[in-house]
Amino acid sequence: MNKSSYILTLCFISVFTLFSCEKDNLSESGIIEPELPVAETTEVNPLVSRTKKSKDQTGLDLGCFTINFPFNLVNEDGDIVTIASDIDFESLLEIELFIDFEYPLSISTLDGEELVVNNGEELSDAFAACVPFAEWTEEFPAYNIGFENSCFTLEYPITLTDLDGNEIEVNSDEELNSLLSTDIHFFKYPISVLDQEENVADLGNEEELFNALFSCNDWEYADSIHFEFDGGLDVFGCFNVQFPVSLKNGDGTVQIANDNEELNEYIFLGDFTDFVYPVTFIAEDGNTEIVNDASGLEELFSSCFTEFDLNIDLWSLLAISSQAEFSELICYDLVFPIEGYNEILGDTITVNNPDEILNLIEFYQVVFPIEIVLSADDTTVAIEDVQSFFNVLEESCN
Protein backbone atom coordinates (compact mmCIF):
# COMPACT_ATOMS: atom_id res chain seq x y z
CA MET A 1 0.00 0.00 0.00
CA ASN A 2 1.51 3.40 -0.97
CA LYS A 3 2.06 5.92 1.65
CA SER A 4 -0.46 8.62 1.77
CA SER A 5 0.26 12.05 0.51
CA TYR A 6 -0.97 15.10 2.09
CA ILE A 7 -2.16 18.86 2.08
CA LEU A 8 0.06 21.64 3.81
CA THR A 9 -0.90 25.17 4.92
CA LEU A 10 1.76 27.33 6.63
CA CYS A 11 0.75 29.45 9.59
CA PHE A 12 2.75 31.85 11.71
CA ILE A 13 3.13 33.28 15.18
CA SER A 14 4.04 36.95 15.53
CA VAL A 15 5.78 38.39 18.53
CA PHE A 16 5.96 42.15 18.93
CA THR A 17 8.54 43.68 21.19
CA LEU A 18 8.62 47.12 22.78
CA PHE A 19 11.96 48.33 23.99
CA SER A 20 12.79 50.74 26.77
CA CYS A 21 16.25 51.86 27.74
CA GLU A 22 17.66 53.16 31.01
CA LYS A 23 20.45 55.73 31.28
CA ASP A 24 23.85 54.61 30.07
CA ASN A 25 26.18 53.10 32.64
CA LEU A 26 29.81 54.01 33.06
CA SER A 27 32.17 51.02 33.41
CA GLU A 28 35.23 50.93 35.67
CA SER A 29 37.46 51.38 32.63
CA GLY A 30 35.74 54.65 31.81
CA ILE A 31 34.07 53.26 28.71
CA ILE A 32 30.38 54.05 28.47
CA GLU A 33 28.43 50.78 28.13
CA PRO A 34 24.70 51.03 27.38
CA GLU A 35 22.36 48.65 29.13
CA LEU A 36 20.71 46.05 26.93
CA PRO A 37 17.07 46.92 26.27
CA VAL A 38 14.43 45.05 28.25
CA ALA A 39 11.85 43.44 25.95
CA GLU A 40 8.17 43.32 26.70
CA THR A 41 6.44 40.81 24.45
CA THR A 42 2.88 40.27 23.44
CA GLU A 43 2.25 36.96 21.68
CA VAL A 44 -0.35 36.69 18.99
CA ASN A 45 -2.61 33.65 19.29
CA PRO A 46 -1.55 31.77 16.12
CA LEU A 47 -5.00 30.22 15.76
CA VAL A 48 -6.35 33.63 14.71
CA SER A 49 -4.52 33.30 11.39
CA ARG A 50 -5.32 29.59 10.90
CA THR A 51 -9.05 30.06 10.37
CA LYS A 52 -10.66 29.80 6.94
CA LYS A 53 -14.06 30.25 5.35
CA SER A 54 -16.67 27.68 6.31
CA LYS A 55 -18.70 25.97 3.63
CA ASP A 56 -22.03 27.32 4.87
CA GLN A 57 -20.60 30.75 5.84
CA THR A 58 -22.03 30.52 9.37
CA GLY A 59 -18.61 31.14 10.86
CA LEU A 60 -14.91 30.46 10.33
CA ASP A 61 -13.51 26.93 10.18
CA LEU A 62 -10.73 26.01 12.58
CA GLY A 63 -9.81 22.37 12.25
CA CYS A 64 -12.85 20.18 12.87
CA PHE A 65 -15.13 22.90 14.21
CA THR A 66 -16.54 26.29 13.25
CA ILE A 67 -16.25 29.51 15.24
CA ASN A 68 -19.76 30.86 14.92
CA PHE A 69 -20.57 34.40 13.78
CA PRO A 70 -20.65 36.89 15.33
CA PHE A 71 -17.50 36.73 17.46
CA ASN A 72 -15.05 39.33 18.74
CA LEU A 73 -11.34 39.81 18.16
CA VAL A 74 -8.88 41.78 20.28
CA ASN A 75 -6.43 44.00 18.37
CA GLU A 76 -2.90 44.96 19.48
CA ASP A 77 -4.22 48.06 21.27
CA GLY A 78 -6.68 46.01 23.29
CA ASP A 79 -9.71 47.24 21.33
CA ILE A 80 -12.58 44.84 20.64
CA VAL A 81 -13.73 44.35 17.03
CA THR A 82 -16.84 42.34 16.10
CA ILE A 83 -16.62 39.91 13.18
CA ALA A 84 -19.99 39.14 11.62
CA SER A 85 -18.89 37.56 8.31
CA ASP A 86 -15.85 36.11 6.58
CA ILE A 87 -15.67 39.34 4.53
CA ASP A 88 -15.28 41.30 7.79
CA PHE A 89 -12.51 38.97 8.88
CA GLU A 90 -10.56 39.05 5.62
CA SER A 91 -10.78 42.81 5.16
CA LEU A 92 -9.85 43.67 8.74
CA LEU A 93 -6.99 41.16 8.85
CA GLU A 94 -5.33 43.04 5.99
CA ILE A 95 -5.15 46.31 7.93
CA GLU A 96 -5.08 45.34 11.61
CA LEU A 97 -3.13 43.02 13.85
CA PHE A 98 -5.39 40.90 16.03
CA ILE A 99 -3.88 39.41 19.17
CA ASP A 100 -6.59 36.96 20.16
CA PHE A 101 -10.26 36.08 20.22
CA GLU A 102 -12.48 37.48 22.95
CA TYR A 103 -13.89 34.70 25.09
CA PRO A 104 -16.22 32.95 25.55
CA LEU A 105 -16.54 31.73 21.95
CA SER A 106 -19.42 29.77 20.45
CA ILE A 107 -18.25 26.89 18.26
CA SER A 108 -20.08 24.18 16.29
CA THR A 109 -18.70 20.67 15.82
CA LEU A 110 -18.91 18.53 12.68
CA ASP A 111 -22.18 16.95 13.82
CA GLY A 112 -23.76 20.35 14.54
CA GLU A 113 -23.35 20.40 18.34
CA GLU A 114 -22.85 23.91 19.75
CA LEU A 115 -20.23 24.28 22.47
CA VAL A 116 -18.74 27.17 24.42
CA VAL A 117 -14.97 27.76 24.60
CA ASN A 118 -14.08 29.84 27.65
CA ASN A 119 -10.42 30.67 27.07
CA GLY A 120 -7.43 30.23 24.82
CA GLU A 121 -6.37 26.98 26.47
CA GLU A 122 -9.75 25.35 25.76
CA LEU A 123 -9.56 26.56 22.15
CA SER A 124 -6.06 25.10 21.84
CA ASP A 125 -7.26 21.77 23.26
CA ALA A 126 -10.16 21.59 20.80
CA PHE A 127 -7.93 22.46 17.83
CA ALA A 128 -5.23 19.92 18.77
CA ALA A 129 -7.81 17.10 18.81
CA CYS A 130 -8.86 17.74 15.19
CA VAL A 131 -7.64 15.36 12.49
CA PRO A 132 -5.37 17.68 10.44
CA PHE A 133 -6.68 17.05 6.90
CA ALA A 134 -6.15 20.64 5.76
CA GLU A 135 -2.42 20.38 6.55
CA TRP A 136 -1.86 16.86 5.16
CA THR A 137 0.66 16.66 2.30
CA GLU A 138 3.82 14.56 2.13
CA GLU A 139 3.59 13.77 5.83
CA PHE A 140 0.56 13.35 8.04
CA PRO A 141 0.65 16.07 10.74
CA ALA A 142 0.46 15.17 14.41
CA TYR A 143 -2.70 15.68 16.42
CA ASN A 144 -3.85 14.80 19.93
CA ILE A 145 -5.18 11.25 19.76
CA GLY A 146 -7.28 10.48 22.83
CA PHE A 147 -10.37 8.63 23.95
CA GLU A 148 -12.54 11.61 23.02
CA ASN A 149 -11.67 11.21 19.33
CA SER A 150 -10.47 7.60 19.07
CA CYS A 151 -10.38 4.24 20.83
CA PHE A 152 -6.69 4.89 21.57
CA THR A 153 -4.79 7.52 23.50
CA LEU A 154 -1.16 8.61 23.20
CA GLU A 155 1.39 7.26 25.65
CA TYR A 156 3.95 9.89 26.66
CA PRO A 157 6.69 10.81 26.17
CA ILE A 158 6.50 11.21 22.40
CA THR A 159 8.79 13.07 20.03
CA LEU A 160 7.59 15.60 17.44
CA THR A 161 9.49 17.22 14.60
CA ASP A 162 8.80 20.76 13.40
CA LEU A 163 8.87 22.06 9.83
CA ASP A 164 12.65 22.57 10.06
CA GLY A 165 13.23 19.00 11.21
CA ASN A 166 14.00 19.91 14.82
CA GLU A 167 13.00 17.26 17.37
CA ILE A 168 10.96 18.15 20.45
CA GLU A 169 10.16 15.80 23.32
CA VAL A 170 6.57 16.12 24.56
CA ASN A 171 5.52 14.79 27.96
CA SER A 172 1.86 15.76 28.33
CA ASP A 173 -1.35 16.77 26.58
CA GLU A 174 -0.75 20.36 27.65
CA GLU A 175 2.66 20.49 25.96
CA LEU A 176 1.34 18.79 22.84
CA ASN A 177 -1.69 21.07 22.49
CA SER A 178 0.46 24.17 22.92
CA LEU A 179 2.90 23.06 20.20
CA LEU A 180 0.17 22.09 17.74
CA SER A 181 -1.55 25.45 18.19
CA THR A 182 1.68 27.25 17.42
CA ASP A 183 2.49 25.49 14.13
CA ILE A 184 2.37 22.22 12.22
CA HIS A 185 4.34 19.35 13.75
CA PHE A 186 4.81 15.69 12.88
CA PHE A 187 5.09 12.48 14.88
CA LYS A 188 8.57 10.98 15.03
CA TYR A 189 8.02 7.23 14.91
CA PRO A 190 7.78 4.91 16.67
CA ILE A 191 5.00 6.16 18.93
CA SER A 192 2.97 4.14 21.43
CA VAL A 193 -0.77 4.24 21.99
CA LEU A 194 -2.95 2.68 24.68
CA ASP A 195 -6.37 1.16 24.14
CA GLN A 196 -9.15 1.41 26.70
CA GLU A 197 -7.91 -1.77 28.44
CA GLU A 198 -4.45 -0.11 28.68
CA ASN A 199 -2.88 -2.49 26.19
CA VAL A 200 0.09 -0.90 24.44
CA ALA A 201 0.51 -0.84 20.65
CA ASP A 202 3.83 0.36 19.23
CA LEU A 203 3.35 2.07 15.85
CA GLY A 204 6.38 2.31 13.61
CA ASN A 205 5.06 4.49 10.77
CA GLU A 206 2.04 6.37 9.42
CA GLU A 207 0.50 3.28 7.85
CA GLU A 208 0.51 1.46 11.19
CA LEU A 209 -1.03 4.54 12.81
CA PHE A 210 -3.83 4.62 10.22
CA ASN A 211 -4.50 0.90 10.63
CA ALA A 212 -4.81 1.39 14.38
CA LEU A 213 -7.20 4.32 13.98
CA PHE A 214 -9.35 2.49 11.43
CA SER A 215 -9.58 -0.54 13.71
CA CYS A 216 -11.79 1.59 15.99
CA ASN A 217 -14.53 1.44 13.35
CA ASP A 218 -16.98 -1.38 13.93
CA TRP A 219 -17.24 -1.93 10.17
CA GLU A 220 -16.74 -5.19 8.34
CA TYR A 221 -15.12 -3.61 5.30
CA ALA A 222 -12.58 -1.35 7.00
CA ASP A 223 -9.78 -3.08 5.07
CA SER A 224 -11.41 -1.97 1.78
CA ILE A 225 -10.42 1.67 2.42
CA HIS A 226 -7.53 2.68 0.18
CA PHE A 227 -5.15 5.62 0.42
CA GLU A 228 -5.10 8.19 -2.36
CA PHE A 229 -2.19 10.33 -3.51
CA ASP A 230 -4.02 13.65 -3.07
CA GLY A 231 -4.33 13.18 0.69
CA GLY A 232 -7.30 11.51 2.24
CA LEU A 233 -9.18 8.29 1.71
CA ASP A 234 -11.82 8.33 -0.96
CA VAL A 235 -11.63 4.86 -2.50
CA PHE A 236 -13.67 1.95 -1.18
CA GLY A 237 -12.54 -1.23 -2.89
CA CYS A 238 -12.06 0.12 -6.41
CA PHE A 239 -14.96 2.62 -6.27
CA ASN A 240 -15.43 6.19 -5.11
CA VAL A 241 -18.39 7.25 -2.99
CA GLN A 242 -20.89 9.65 -4.53
CA PHE A 243 -21.69 12.44 -2.06
CA PRO A 244 -23.64 13.30 -0.04
CA VAL A 245 -23.78 9.96 1.76
CA SER A 246 -25.47 9.00 5.04
CA LEU A 247 -23.51 7.08 7.67
CA LYS A 248 -24.42 5.10 10.76
CA ASN A 249 -22.35 6.04 13.78
CA GLY A 250 -21.35 3.99 16.78
CA ASP A 251 -24.09 5.44 18.98
CA GLY A 252 -26.78 4.57 16.43
CA THR A 253 -27.22 8.08 15.09
CA VAL A 254 -27.07 8.97 11.41
CA GLN A 255 -24.76 11.67 10.03
CA ILE A 256 -24.44 13.03 6.51
CA ALA A 257 -20.98 13.33 4.95
CA ASN A 258 -21.10 15.97 2.23
CA ASP A 259 -17.61 15.43 0.89
CA ASN A 260 -14.49 13.34 1.24
CA GLU A 261 -13.11 15.43 4.12
CA GLU A 262 -16.19 14.85 6.27
CA LEU A 263 -16.20 11.14 5.44
CA ASN A 264 -12.50 10.95 6.37
CA GLU A 265 -13.28 12.64 9.67
CA TYR A 266 -15.76 9.94 10.70
CA ILE A 267 -13.42 7.15 9.56
CA PHE A 268 -10.40 8.54 11.43
CA LEU A 269 -12.48 9.07 14.56
CA GLY A 270 -13.60 5.44 14.47
CA ASP A 271 -17.22 6.58 14.36
CA PHE A 272 -18.45 4.64 11.35
CA THR A 273 -20.36 1.35 11.46
CA ASP A 274 -22.05 1.25 8.05
CA PHE A 275 -23.64 3.24 5.28
CA VAL A 276 -27.32 4.10 5.22
CA TYR A 277 -28.55 2.47 2.01
CA PRO A 278 -28.99 3.00 -0.87
CA VAL A 279 -25.49 4.30 -1.65
CA THR A 280 -24.15 5.25 -5.09
CA PHE A 281 -20.55 4.36 -5.96
CA ILE A 282 -18.56 5.62 -8.94
CA ALA A 283 -16.29 3.25 -10.90
CA GLU A 284 -13.01 4.30 -12.52
CA ASP A 285 -14.72 4.57 -15.91
CA GLY A 286 -17.29 7.01 -14.48
CA ASN A 287 -20.19 4.58 -14.43
CA THR A 288 -22.27 4.45 -11.26
CA GLU A 289 -23.38 1.46 -9.18
CA ILE A 290 -26.27 1.71 -6.70
CA VAL A 291 -25.95 -0.53 -3.64
CA ASN A 292 -29.17 -1.22 -1.74
CA ASP A 293 -27.98 -3.33 1.19
CA ALA A 294 -24.97 -4.92 2.91
CA SER A 295 -24.97 -7.97 0.63
CA GLY A 296 -24.86 -5.69 -2.40
CA LEU A 297 -21.92 -3.86 -0.85
CA GLU A 298 -20.07 -7.14 -0.35
CA GLU A 299 -20.72 -8.10 -3.97
CA LEU A 300 -19.47 -4.71 -5.15
CA PHE A 301 -16.24 -4.99 -3.18
CA SER A 302 -15.73 -8.59 -4.33
CA SER A 303 -15.84 -7.39 -7.93
CA CYS A 304 -12.76 -5.27 -7.26
CA PHE A 305 -10.81 -8.44 -6.53
CA THR A 306 -12.14 -10.53 -9.41
CA GLU A 307 -11.56 -7.74 -11.91
CA PHE A 308 -8.04 -7.13 -10.67
CA ASP A 309 -6.28 -9.81 -12.70
CA LEU A 310 -2.85 -8.30 -13.18
CA ASN A 311 -0.84 -7.86 -9.99
CA ILE A 312 -0.91 -7.67 -6.24
CA ASP A 313 1.82 -5.87 -4.33
CA LEU A 314 3.72 -7.06 -1.25
CA TRP A 315 2.15 -4.43 1.03
CA SER A 316 -1.38 -5.55 0.13
CA LEU A 317 -0.44 -9.22 0.41
CA LEU A 318 0.71 -8.63 4.00
CA ALA A 319 -2.12 -6.24 4.91
CA ILE A 320 -4.81 -8.87 4.36
CA SER A 321 -2.85 -11.64 6.06
CA SER A 322 -3.09 -12.75 9.67
CA GLN A 323 0.46 -11.43 10.18
CA ALA A 324 -0.59 -7.79 9.73
CA GLU A 325 -0.36 -5.94 13.05
CA PHE A 326 -4.00 -4.81 12.90
CA SER A 327 -5.42 -7.46 10.63
CA GLU A 328 -9.14 -7.33 9.84
CA LEU A 329 -8.96 -10.70 8.05
CA ILE A 330 -7.74 -13.76 9.98
CA CYS A 331 -7.32 -16.02 6.98
CA TYR A 332 -3.74 -17.00 6.17
CA ASP A 333 -0.09 -16.67 7.08
CA LEU A 334 2.52 -15.99 4.44
CA VAL A 335 5.28 -18.53 3.93
CA PHE A 336 8.62 -16.75 3.53
CA PRO A 337 10.76 -16.02 1.62
CA ILE A 338 8.68 -14.21 -1.02
CA GLU A 339 9.96 -12.37 -4.09
CA GLY A 340 8.78 -8.97 -5.33
CA TYR A 341 9.36 -7.21 -8.65
CA ASN A 342 9.46 -3.46 -9.38
CA GLU A 343 8.72 -2.91 -13.08
CA ILE A 344 10.04 0.67 -13.16
CA LEU A 345 13.34 -0.18 -11.47
CA GLY A 346 13.61 -3.59 -13.13
CA ASP A 347 14.50 -4.88 -9.68
CA THR A 348 13.64 -8.21 -8.02
CA ILE A 349 13.95 -8.50 -4.24
CA THR A 350 13.45 -11.22 -1.64
CA VAL A 351 11.68 -10.53 1.66
CA ASN A 352 12.09 -12.90 4.59
CA ASN A 353 9.56 -11.61 7.16
CA PRO A 354 6.69 -9.11 7.59
CA ASP A 355 8.99 -6.34 8.87
CA GLU A 356 10.97 -6.36 5.64
CA ILE A 357 7.74 -5.77 3.71
CA LEU A 358 6.71 -2.92 6.04
CA ASN A 359 10.10 -1.25 5.55
CA LEU A 360 9.82 -1.16 1.76
CA ILE A 361 9.68 2.32 0.25
CA GLU A 362 8.91 1.23 -3.33
CA PHE A 363 5.99 -0.65 -4.91
CA TYR A 364 6.86 -4.32 -5.52
CA GLN A 365 4.52 -6.75 -7.27
CA VAL A 366 4.30 -10.25 -5.85
CA VAL A 367 6.24 -12.81 -7.87
CA PHE A 368 4.24 -16.05 -8.05
CA PRO A 369 4.17 -18.87 -7.11
CA ILE A 370 3.92 -18.35 -3.35
CA GLU A 371 2.68 -20.47 -0.47
CA ILE A 372 0.25 -19.54 2.30
CA VAL A 373 -0.93 -21.38 5.41
CA LEU A 374 -4.70 -21.21 5.91
CA SER A 375 -5.69 -20.22 9.44
CA ALA A 376 -8.78 -22.46 9.45
CA ASP A 377 -6.95 -25.79 9.27
CA ASP A 378 -3.20 -25.00 9.04
CA THR A 379 -2.98 -26.46 5.55
CA THR A 380 -0.32 -25.10 3.20
CA VAL A 381 -1.65 -23.97 -0.18
CA ALA A 382 0.47 -23.26 -3.25
CA ILE A 383 -0.69 -20.12 -5.11
CA GLU A 384 0.29 -20.17 -8.78
CA ASP A 385 -0.97 -16.74 -9.89
CA VAL A 386 -3.00 -13.73 -8.78
CA GLN A 387 -6.32 -15.20 -9.95
CA SER A 388 -5.85 -18.35 -7.88
CA PHE A 389 -4.92 -16.14 -4.93
CA PHE A 390 -8.25 -14.30 -5.11
CA ASN A 391 -10.07 -17.61 -5.61
CA VAL A 392 -8.60 -18.82 -2.31
CA LEU A 393 -9.66 -15.57 -0.63
CA GLU A 394 -13.20 -16.00 -1.88
CA GLU A 395 -13.42 -19.66 -0.85
CA SER A 396 -11.54 -19.66 2.45
CA CYS A 397 -11.59 -16.13 3.86
CA ASN A 398 -15.26 -15.18 4.15
N, C-alpha and C positions, 0 to 999 in steps of 0.2 A: 504494500500500500504506500503510495507516495506521500511524502510529508506535505502537510497543508501549507498553503501560502496565505498571505495575510494582508490587512489594510492598515496604514500608519498615518496618524495625524500628530504633528508636533505642537506642543503647547509650551508655555513659558511661565516663569515666575519672576516678577520684577521687584527689586528691592531699591528703595529710594533713601538716600542718605543726606542728612543735613549736618553740616559741619559748624562747629563753633571753636574759636581759638582763644586761649588765655594770653596774657602778656608774655613776651619773650623772656626766657630765663638766661641768666649770665652764668657760664660755667666757670670752674676754678681757673681754667687756663686763660680766661678773659674773652674766649670766643662766645659770641651770642648764639645760643642753640634754641630754636623755636620748639615749643611743645608740639607733639603730634596731635592732630585734631581728634576730638572725641566724636564718634559717629552715633547718631540716633537713627534707628532704622524702623521703617514701617513696611511690613511684608504684605504684598498683594495676595489675596486668596487665589491660587492658580485656577481653581475651578470656575471662576468668573469667566475666564477666556476659553474654557473647554466646552461651553454650551453651544448648541446648534439649533436650527429651526426644527420644530416638531412637525410631524406629518399633518396633524389636524389643526396646527397653529393655535392650540389652546395654551401654549406655554413654550418653554425652551427645553430641549432634550439634554439630559446630562447622564450619560450611561444608560441604565435600564429604567430610568424614571424621567418624568417631566416636571419642571418647576412651573407651577401654574401661574398664569397671568391673573391679576396684576401682582407684581412683587416689587420690592424696593432694593436699590443699590446704594452703597455708601461711597462717595467720591473721596479723593485724597484730602479734601478740606473738611471732611466730616459731614458734608451736606447729604441729605437724603433725596434721591431721585426715583420717581415711580416709573416702572416699565410696564406698559400695558399691551405691547405687541412686539413681534420680532423686529419690526421696522424701527420702533423706538430704540431697541437694544443696539441694533447695528449702527444707527446714525449717531447715537450718543457715544458708543465705544470708539468712534473715529476721532472724537474731539475731547473726550474726558477720560481720565484715569479713574477706574473704580476699584476700591480697595477690597470690598467684600459685599455680600448680601446683607440685608437687614433681616434679622430673625424675630419671630418664627417665620418659616417658609412653608407654604402648602405645596406638596408634591403628589403626583399620581404615578402609581406603579403600572407595569405592563398590563395587568389584569383589571385596571381601572380603580383600584383602591386608593383613596385619598388619605395621606398621612401628613403629620406635622413634624418638621425638622426644627429643633429649638436652638441650635447653635452650629458653629462651624465644624465641631468634632462629629456631631451626628450626621452632618452632610458628607463629611469625609468618609465615615463608616459606610453610609449607603452607597456612595460612589465606588468604594473599593470592592464591594460585594458584587458589582455588575460584571457580567461576562464581557470582556473588552472587544467586541466585534468591530467597532469603528476604528480600532487601532491595530487590527490584525493584518500583518503583511507577511514578511519572510519568517518572522517568529511570532509565536502566540504570546501576547503580553500577560504578565502575572495579574492575578486578582485574588481577593480574599475568599478562599474556598472554605465554607463552614456548613454546619448543619442547617442553617437558615436557607442556603441556596444549593445544597447537595446532600448526599448521604455520606459524605466524607468531610473531614476537617483537617486542616494543615497541622502537622506536628513540628514544633519549633525546636531548635533554630533552623531557619532556612537561609539560603543565600540568593540574593537578587543581583542582576547586573543592570547597569544603567545604559543609556544610549551610547556612551563612550566606551563601554566595556568594563567599567569599574565594578568591582564586586563589593557587595554590602551585606553584612550578616544581619539578619532580622530575628528578634527573639520574642516578639509578641504581636498580637493583632494591632495594638496601638501604633507600634513602629511601622508595621506593614501599611496600614491605612494612611499614615502620614506620608510615607514615601510615594504611594500610588497616587495620592492627590497632587503631589508636587509635579510628577512627570511620569512618563511611561517607563516601566521596568519589566524585566524578564526573569523567569525562574532559571536558576542554575541547577541543572540536574546532576545527581538524583535528588528528589524530594521525597518525603514520607508523608502519608496521609493515614488517618485513623477512621475506621468505620464506627458505627454507633455501638458496637460491642467492644470497641477499643482494640480491634485487630489492626496491625500495622501492615500497610502495603508500601513497598519501596518502588518508586516510579523513576525509570531511568531516562525517559525522553518524553516529548510531547505526545507521541502516539500512545504510549502507555498511560499518560494522564487522561487523554480523551477516552480510551477504553474504560478506564475506571469511572469517569463521569457518566458515560453512557450506560454503564452497568446499573446505575441507579434507576433507570427507566424500567418499569415493569411491562416490557413490550417484547413480544416474541421475536420480532424481526429487527432488533437493535443492530445485529451484525450486517444488515442490508444497507446501512447508512454508509455512504462513500464520501471521501474528502474531495473537494474540488480545488483547482489551482487558484481561483479568484478569491479564496478565503471563504470559509463557511462550508456548510454541508447541505447540498440541495439535490443530491441524487439518492433515490431509494431503489436499490437493485440497479437497473439500467434505465430508470425513468425519473423524470422530474415531476414534482408536485405542481398542479395548477392551483394558484391562489385566487381568492381566499379559501382556506381549508379549516374545518372544525376539528378540534382535538379533544379527547377525553383526558382529564388530568387525574392524578393519583387520588384526589379527594372526591372524585366522582363528578366534579363540575366540568363544564364544557367551555373552552376558550376558542376564539377565532384567531388564527395566524394569517395576517394579511400579506406577508411577504416572507422571504427566506430568512431575514434577520430575526423576525419574531418566532418562526419555527425553530431556528437554531437555539433561541433563548430557552424555549421549553425543553428541548432535547438536552442541552448542557445542564439545565437545572434538574434533570431527572424527573421532570413532571409531565410525563407523556406515556399513557398506557395504550392508546389506540386512536385511530381516526374515527370520526363520526361519518358514517357512510350515507350516500355514495360519495366517492372521491374520484376526481379526474386526474390521470397521470399523462404526461407528455413523453412520447418516445423520441429517440434521437432524430428520427426522420420527420418530426413535427406532428405525426399522427397522435390522436388522443385515445386513451383507454379509460372507460368508466368502470370502477370497481364498486360493487354493491354490498359486499360483505367480506368477512375475514377469509373465507375460503377463496373468494375471487382474488383477494390480495395475495394469498399464498400462491395461487396459480400464476399471477402476474410476475411475482418475484422468481418463481421457478423457471419462467420463460427466459429470464436473463441468463440463467445457467445453460439451458439447452441450446440457446442461440449462440452462446459464446463458445465457438468450436475451434478457436485458434490457439490461444495460450492461456496459461495461468502463471502468475509470478510467485516467487518464493515467499514474499510477505503475505499474500493472500492464502497461500497453502498453509502457512503456519497459523494465520489468524483464525481459521475455521477448524483448527485441530484442537485436541484436548490439551496440547502442550502450551497453548497461548495462555498468558498470565491471567487474562480475564475472559476466558472462553465462554461464548454463549452456546456452543455446540459441542457436547461431549460425545464424540463419534469415533475418532481414530487418533492414534499416535503415529508420527512420522518415523520411518526407519532410516537412520543416517548411515553413511553419508548420502547427500543428494547433490546433484549438479544443477547449476543455473547458467543461462546463456544471455548475454547482453548483445543484441543485434547491432546497436550503434557502435559499441566499442569492439565488436568482434571477439569478445572475451568470454571464456568458459571458466567458472569457478566451482569449487567443491566446498560445501558447508557441512560441518560435522555435528552441530547441535543448534538448538533454537536461538541461543544468544548470538551466534554468528549470523543468522538471518536478520535478527533485530538490528545488528550493527551495520548492515549494508546501507550504503548511501546511493546506490544506483539500482535501477529496475532490472531484475534478472528473471527471465522466463524459466519455468521448470523444464529440465531435460528429462524426458521419459525414456525408459520405464523407471518407476519408483515402486517402493513397497510401503504399505501402511498396515498398522495393527488395529483391527476393529475393537472398539471398547466393549461392545456387547458380549463377545465371546472369545476375545483375545486371539482370533485367527489372523494370520498374516495374508494379505491380499496383494498380488502383483498388479500394478496399474500400468497398462501399456501406452495409453495416450490420454489426452484431456477429456475426450468424450467418455471413455470408460471410467475416468475419475468421477465425472458428474453423474454417471449411471450408478456408481457405488453410493454417492451422496444421496441420491434420490431413493435408493432401495434400503439403505442401512442407517441413514442419519435423520429420519423424520422424528 
